[in-house]
């Protein structure tokens, strides 16, 4: 089976060579022939990635039967609707897809779209959380006496209230 390998990493990461080696081994184990390797060195937050675009152009020309990627969030990280659109587009081109590290994106049947939606939503939330945690870091140096969390209960008017359930 002719296979396209896709890997991506942000410019600050050095994951592509490790992922590519794993993808090659995964394909070799299954006796899949590697028809092409597509490697982007950019964020996955949008589809304006040169190799991602080339992969879809080659898919429309039926140059391979399956796209192999490490994980769905390394392949498409734009959100559930966009992810489902890309996967459906590949399917219409007669191209299957497979994750080397996650076994659920390559399932078929009536729940395929739901599983892709869930995985894509989790990936998007992770990306949003990572961005927010980066923006919440304080530029102010911590002193030896800095307290973490809110003020102590004696700093408030009365004891803290129990959390609602």
N, C-alpha and C positions, 0 to 999 in steps of 0.2 A: 504494500500500500504506500503510495506516495504521500509524504508527510511534510508539512511546513512547521518549522520550529520558530516560535516567537518568544522573545524575552525583552524586558524593559527594565531600566533602573533610572532613578533620578540621577542627575549629574554628580551629586554628593555621595552616591552609593557605589559600591564596587561589586555588585551581585551578578552582573550579566555573565561573566565567564564561568562562574560556579553553576549558575542555573543552566547555561547552555550545555555544559558537560553532563549535567543530570538529565537534560532533555535528550541529548544524543544517546545516552545509555538506555533511557526508557524506550526510545524508538528501537534501538538495537535489540533489546530483550524481546520485543514483539515482532522482530524481522520486518520493521517498517523502513522503507527507503526514504532518506532525507532528500526532498526535492528542493528545499531552500531554507535558508536561515534569515530571520528578520530580527534585527537588533536595534532597539531605540534607546537612546541615552537622554531621556527627558521624562517629565512627569506624565502620569497616566490620566490626569484629570481632564484631558480633552483628546479629541481624535486627530488633532493637527500634528501627528507624529509621522515622519516620512516613511519609516518602514511599516508602520501600521497601515498607512494608505497603500503602499506597494503590495502588502499582503492581500488586501481586499481586491485590488486590481488583478492580481494573479489568481485569486479565488474565482473571480468572474470569468477568467479564461481557462478554468479547470486545470490548472497546473499541478494541483495536489488534491488528495481526497480527504485529508484531515489536517486540522491545525492543532498542534500540541503546544501547550503553554504550561508554566509552572503552577500558577494559581490564577483564578479568575480575576482577582484584584490586580495582578501583574499584567493581565491582558487588557482588561477594560475596567476603568475606575471612574466612570462618569455618572453612575446612578442606575437604578433598576430599569427605567424605561429605555434608556440608551443601550444598556447591556442587552436587554431582550431584543431590541431592534437589530443590533449587530449579529446576535446569534441566529435570529430568524433569517437575516440576509444571507449568512453563510449556508444555512439549511436550504434556502431557495436556490443557491448556486450548486447544491449537491455536495457541499463540504461539511463533514462532521467536525467536532471539536472535542478535545480531551485535555483534562488537567492532570499533570503528572503527580501532584501532591494532594489533590482533592478528588474524591471519586464521585461526588454528587453532580458536578456540572455536566458530565457526559451521559447522564441518564436520559432515557427517552420515554415517551408516553405522555399521558395527560398531565402529569405533574411537572414536566420539564420546565415550563415557563414559570411556575410558582417557585421552584427551587432556584432558578436563575435570579428571579426577583429578590428573594430573600438573601442570597449570597451577595448580590450587587448592593443591596441596601446596607448590609453589614460592612462591606468594603467602603462604601461612601461615608458611613458614619465614622468608621475608623479614621478615614482621611480628614474629616471635619474635626474629630477629636484631637488628632495629632496637630492640626493647625492651631486649634484653640489652646492647647496646652503650651505650644510654643509662644503664643502671644501673651499668655498669662504669666510667663516668667518675669520676675522682677529684675530690673537692672540695678536695684539698690543692693549693696552687699549686706549680708546677714551678720548681725553682731552676735557676740557670744550670749547675750541675754534675750535674743529674739524669741518670742513665743510663737508656736504654730497654732493655728485654729483661731477661734473667736475669743472674746474676753472671758476671763474666769467668772464663775457665777457670783462671786462677791463684788464684781465690778458692775453688776446689773442691779436692777430694783427687784430683789427677791431671788429665790432659787430658779434654776432653769425648769421649764415646763417639759413634761414627758412628750415624746413624739406621738403624733396622731397615728392611728392605724386604720 
